[in-house]
Amino acid sequence: MVLDIQGIGQFPGNTGTPWEQRVKIIGIAASLNRGSFINRLLAAAGAELPRGVAFEEWRGLDDIPPYTRGPVPAPAAALAGLVASGDAVLLTAPEHSLLPPELTYALEWMAARDGLSGKHVAVMSASARACGAMWAQAELYKRLQSAGAVVMGAELVISPACPHFDEYGRLRPAALREKVRAVIRQLCPAGILEPVFSLSP
């Protein structure tokens, strides 16, 4: 499989080919509830990254104010700076059908300053029903694309009766881990090999 790696791994001061350079992915969970499934899913996805890929979660969603013209507030500036420092963004969307207003504010702040223009963004959403997260994901895709992001991702259909995480917060089902890795592959310049914290199937 040939992946487009143009622009991936090109950090200031890095040397060597893009395949030899370090990749950084910024993780954003679109929920204010730290214990929500999508927050846990984002953290677990970080454990499925291959070696050579750095992962940093942004947890300032509840500090983002509504978008207004004028000076950029500190939380929005911090988010823009973090996203600019990364090669790509991994975003987990809500289980329900509405996006949190704070996520809308964050996207508006970044869009107003081209913070997402050309940025690769993978979206994962989860729902117990086949179409449960479809509307939120569609709205999120529309907003990201209008901000100039290169959007990719998949909806994950999750059964609430199944234990998804082990005692360390890592994904337990092998099939779910493979779905998560498939989304991550779209952000990485090389194919996924064995992740650092992989569990045996």
N, C-alpha and C positions, 0 to 999 in steps of 0.2 A: 504494500500500500504506500502510495506517495502522498505526503502531506505538504501543504503550502507552509513554508517556514519563513517567508519573507517578513521581516520586522519582528520575528520572535527571538528573544534572547539578546537583543541589541542594547544592553545596558552600557552607560558611559563608563569607560575604563576597562570593559571586558575585552579580551583578546581571543584570537582563534576564530574558527568557523562558528556559525550559529549552533551547530550540533554540539560544540564543545563549551558553549557559554551557558551560564545559569539562567534558568527561566523562573519568573516569579508570577504567581497567580494570586489575585486578590479575591477573597471570599466574602460574599455579602448574603446574609440571611434576611429575607423580607418579613421579619416578624419581631415584635417587641417582647415576645414571650421567650425568655432564654431556654426554657425547658420544652419548647414546641418541637414537633417532629422535624420541621425543616431546619431549625437551628442544629439539632442533633445530626441531621443528615449532612449538613455542610461540614461539621466537624469530622464526621466519619469519612466524608469524601477526601478530606485532607490527608487521611491515613492511607488512601488508595493512590496517592501520587507516586510517580517513579522517582528514583534517585536523580539528583540534579535539578529538581523542581522545588522551589521555595513556595510556601503557602502562608499567607497572612490574612487572618479574619478581621474584618472591620466591624466593630460593635457599637458604633455611635448613632445608630438609626434614630433612637429616641431623642437625640439632641438636635436633630435637623429641623430648622424653622421653615415656615412657608417661604416660597420664592418671592422675592421683591427686587425691584431695580435698585441699584446703589451698591454700597460696599458689601463684600461677601462676608458673612458671619464666619467666625472661627471654625465651627464644626463642618460647615460646607467646604471651607478652604482646606481643612485637614483631609476630608474625603477626596477632594479633587487631587490633592498632592499625592495621596496614597495610590489612587487609581493610575495617575500619571507615572508612578514609579514602577508599575507592573506591566507585564506583557499582555495579560489577559485577565478577565474577570469571570468568576464562577458564582452564579447567583441561584439561590433556592427560593422558589416562590411559595406563597401561602397555600394551605390545603383548601381554603374556602375560595369563594368566587370574587372577592374584592381585594384590591391591593391596599396595604396600609397607607394612609395619607402621607406618613413620613417618608415612605419609599418614593412616592410621587414627588415630594418636595426635593429629595436627593437627586432624582433623575432630572428634574427641572433645573436645579443649580448647575449640574454638570453639563446638561445640554446647552444652557445659555452661554457657556464658555468653552464649547467644543471639547469637553473633557472625555467624551465617549467616541468622538469622531475617529473612525478607523480601528477602534479597539475591538478585539475579539471577545465576545461575551457568550458563555455557555449558560443555559438556564435549565434547572431541574425543578419540576414541580411534582407534588405528591398528593394523592387522594385515594380514599378507600373505594371510590366509584370510578368507573372508566372515564367519565366526562367531568368529574368533580372539579378538577383544577383547570379545565380547558379554557374557561372564560378569563380567569386571571392570567393565564399564560399568554393568551391572545392579546390581552391589553398590554401586558408587559412587553411582548414582542413589538407591538406597534410603537410604544414609547421609545424603546431602545433603537429601533430602526430609524425613527424620526430624528433621533439624536446622532445618527451616523454610525452606530455600532454595527459590527458584523456579528449577527446573532445566530446561535445554533442551540440545540438541546433537545430534550425529550420529556414527555410526561411519564411519570412512574406510577403505576397502579399498585397501591399498597393495601394489604389486608390488615386491619387493626388487630385481628386475632393472632397474628403471627409475631413472635418475638424478633425484632429487627436488629437489636443491638446487644452486644455482650456486656459483661461487667465493666469493661474498659471503654465503652462507648463506640466500639468498632462495629461495622456491619457484620451480621451473622450469616444471612442467607447468601450462598455463593452466586445464585442467579441475580440477586439485587446488586451485589458487588460488581458483577460483570456489566450490568446496565450502567452503573455509576462510572466505571472505567471507560465505557464506550463514549460517554459524554466528555470525560476528561481527555480522551485521545484527540478530540477535535481542537483542543487548546495547546497541545504539546507538540514540539517539533519532531519528536521521535515516537515510535510506537511504544505502548505500555508494555514493559517487561514485568518482572515481579516487583510489586510495590514494597516500600520499606517495611510497612507494618501489616503485610498480607496475612490472612488466616488461611489455613488449609481448607479446601472445600469439604 
